[in-house]
Amino acid sequence: MEVSSTGARVMSRWPSRIEVGTWMELDVDGDRGVVKVRRIADTKDPSVTVYGVAFVMLTPRLRARIDETIAAHLERDLATSSR
């Protein structure tokens, strides 16, 4: 899963395709949120679909995890670019 401050890209092996505009619950190791499907992309693997989702509502713990992930990526990018 890739994340930004406003949404994420999620890969799924769900057997039926979810439609753009669908709201769904997201569970990341017990931390939950509600997202809205904004985009759908197929992959080379026909059993996998990639969904671009926008965050609708996140638990404070999931919001904190996302913020920490983004901060870690920014730190890594800054360290790499300053070498």
ZAMARGU-16822 format. One record per residue (C-alpha): residue number from 1; residue in one letter; x, y, z. Coordinates in steps of 0.2 Angstrom, whole numbers, plus 5000, padded with zeros to 4 digits. Layout:
BEGIN
+-----+------+------+------+------+
: seq : type :   px :   py :   pz :
+-----+------+------+------+------+
: NUM :    A :    X :    Y :    Z :
...
+-----+------+------+------+------+
END
This chain:
BEGIN
+-----+------+------+------+------+
: seq : type :   px :   py :   pz :
+-----+------+------+------+------+
:   1 :    M : 5000 : 5000 : 5000 :
:   2 :    E : 5006 : 5017 : 4996 :
:   3 :    V : 5000 : 5032 : 5006 :
:   4 :    S : 4999 : 5051 : 5005 :
:   5 :    S : 4991 : 5063 : 5017 :
:   6 :    T : 4974 : 5062 : 5008 :
:   7 :    G : 4973 : 5045 : 5001 :
:   8 :    A : 4981 : 5028 : 4997 :
:   9 :    R : 4984 : 5016 : 4983 :
:  10 :    V : 4978 : 4999 : 4989 :
:  11 :    M : 4980 : 4982 : 4980 :
:  12 :    S : 4966 : 4969 : 4982 :
:  13 :    R : 4963 : 4951 : 4977 :
:  14 :    W : 4945 : 4953 : 4981 :
:  15 :    P : 4935 : 4942 : 4968 :
:  16 :    S : 4923 : 4955 : 4963 :
:  17 :    R : 4927 : 4972 : 4957 :
:  18 :    I : 4923 : 4987 : 4968 :
:  19 :    E : 4916 : 5002 : 4959 :
:  20 :    V : 4922 : 5020 : 4959 :
:  21 :    G : 4913 : 5030 : 4972 :
:  22 :    T : 4911 : 5015 : 4984 :
:  23 :    W : 4914 : 5018 : 5002 :
:  24 :    M : 4923 : 5004 : 5011 :
:  25 :    E : 4931 : 5001 : 5028 :
:  26 :    L : 4950 : 4999 : 5028 :
:  27 :    D : 4958 : 4989 : 5042 :
:  28 :    V : 4977 : 4990 : 5044 :
:  29 :    D : 4982 : 4978 : 5058 :
:  30 :    G : 4967 : 4983 : 5068 :
:  31 :    D : 4968 : 5001 : 5064 :
:  32 :    R : 4953 : 5006 : 5054 :
:  33 :    G : 4946 : 5020 : 5043 :
:  34 :    V : 4933 : 5023 : 5030 :
:  35 :    V : 4939 : 5027 : 5012 :
:  36 :    K : 4931 : 5031 : 4995 :
:  37 :    V : 4937 : 5023 : 4979 :
:  38 :    R : 4942 : 5036 : 4967 :
:  39 :    R : 4952 : 5026 : 4954 :
:  40 :    I : 4953 : 5008 : 4948 :
:  41 :    A : 4968 : 5001 : 4939 :
:  42 :    D : 4971 : 4984 : 4932 :
:  43 :    T : 4988 : 4975 : 4934 :
:  44 :    K : 4998 : 4963 : 4924 :
:  45 :    D : 4991 : 4950 : 4937 :
:  46 :    P : 4973 : 4948 : 4933 :
:  47 :    S : 4969 : 4942 : 4950 :
:  48 :    V : 4975 : 4959 : 4957 :
:  49 :    T : 4966 : 4976 : 4956 :
:  50 :    V : 4974 : 4992 : 4962 :
:  51 :    Y : 4962 : 5005 : 4970 :
:  52 :    G : 4966 : 5023 : 4972 :
:  53 :    V : 4956 : 5029 : 4988 :
:  54 :    A : 4953 : 5045 : 4997 :
:  55 :    F : 4952 : 5045 : 5016 :
:  56 :    V : 4935 : 5049 : 5022 :
:  57 :    M : 4937 : 5045 : 5041 :
:  58 :    L : 4952 : 5038 : 5050 :
:  59 :    T : 4954 : 5033 : 5068 :
:  60 :    P : 4967 : 5044 : 5077 :
:  61 :    R : 4979 : 5029 : 5078 :
:  62 :    L : 4978 : 5025 : 5059 :
:  63 :    R : 4980 : 5044 : 5055 :
:  64 :    A : 4996 : 5044 : 5066 :
:  65 :    R : 5003 : 5028 : 5057 :
:  66 :    I : 5000 : 5036 : 5041 :
:  67 :    D : 5009 : 5053 : 5046 :
:  68 :    E : 5023 : 5043 : 5053 :
:  69 :    T : 5025 : 5033 : 5037 :
:  70 :    I : 5025 : 5049 : 5027 :
:  71 :    A : 5038 : 5057 : 5039 :
:  72 :    A : 5049 : 5042 : 5037 :
:  73 :    H : 5049 : 5042 : 5018 :
:  74 :    L : 5053 : 5061 : 5018 :
:  75 :    E : 5067 : 5059 : 5030 :
:  76 :    R : 5074 : 5045 : 5019 :
:  77 :    D : 5072 : 5055 : 5003 :
:  78 :    L : 5081 : 5070 : 5011 :
:  79 :    A : 5095 : 5059 : 5017 :
:  80 :    T : 5097 : 5052 : 5000 :
:  81 :    S : 5097 : 5068 : 4991 :
:  82 :    S : 5110 : 5076 : 5003 :
:  83 :    R : 5123 : 5063 : 4999 :
+-----+------+------+------+------+
END
